[in-house]
Amino acid sequence: MKVFISADIEGVNHITHWNETEYGHARYEEFRIQMTEEVNRACIGAHKAGATEIIVKDAHDSAMNLIFSDLPDYVVLHRGWEGNICSMMAGLDSSFDAACFIGYHSPSRSDGNPLSHTMNTQIFHVKINGVIASEFDINSLYASYLNVPIAFLSGDLNLTKLVKGTNSHIDTVATKEGVHGAVISRHPNITNCEIEETIERALKKDLTNNMVALPASFDVEIQYRTHQAAYRASFFPGCQLLGTDRITFKSSNYYDVLTMFKFNL
């Protein structure tokens, strides 16, 4: 079994403030360690389930956060940014049996996490077919494009509920609950164990029903925090300016959508 893991940080246990996500700030190291431990437990669980190949994509900010020496020696790490349209899913291809997500977070305009956003904080929202999209939505659709099922996700409670609404067969672990500007968390020892146990259980299941449905067509809207950003993005082929701070883009091919995202998110 070949398993892909995409790891972010804003959804790890008890992280609350942007400073805690950024290299150079005093609290960053604590949460870099927590991110690494959650990924470590996911890898151990996947290995117990029978995974013989585990590829981890460090997918937060610089993509150079995980402490590789603290991960099992059977793991392969994808570090840094290739610059391709896969972004947080770089390294995934159709040869994988399952994809998993660690440390993911609620989408922009959500109160489910003090750090809610979609791709970057300069975006007010991204909508796909009228629904505000999370990074999980964008990335899980890419997995579906490659015909790879989603086995597991960990992150804030609100996101786990959204994921269950997307596909109830995907197993989840809530690492914390966002309460406006605060978070409520159980002890990380508890959620770390839950990640290991749940991902093992998830990967032992038949994942036939774990594919996120890929729409026949995509009607995308991006609203920016500044009108200048929207105007600049509107020059991408196929994009149209809507009002002063939004663009729209339509396609029946998700690869084209991801290409547009690459230059406009």
Secondary structure as UniProt FT lines:
FT   STRAND          2..7
FT   TURN            10..11
FT   TURN            13..14
FT   HELIX           18..21
FT   TURN            23..24
FT   TURN            26..27
FT   HELIX           28..48
FT   TURN            49..50
FT   STRAND          53..58
FT   TURN            61..62
FT   HELIX           68..70
FT   TURN            73..74
FT   STRAND          75..78
FT   TURN            85..86
FT   HELIX           87..89
FT   TURN            90..91
FT   TURN            94..95
FT   STRAND          98..104
FT   TURN            108..109
FT   TURN            114..115
FT   TURN            121..122
FT   STRAND          123..128
FT   TURN            129..130
FT   STRAND          131..132
FT   HELIX           135..145
FT   TURN            146..147
FT   STRAND          150..156
FT   HELIX           157..166
FT   TURN            168..169
FT   STRAND          171..179
FT   TURN            180..181
FT   STRAND          182..184
FT   HELIX           188..203
FT   TURN            208..209
FT   STRAND          218..224
FT   HELIX           227..233
FT   TURN            234..235
FT   TURN            237..238
FT   STRAND          240..242
FT   TURN            243..245
FT   STRAND          246..251
FT   HELIX           254..264
//
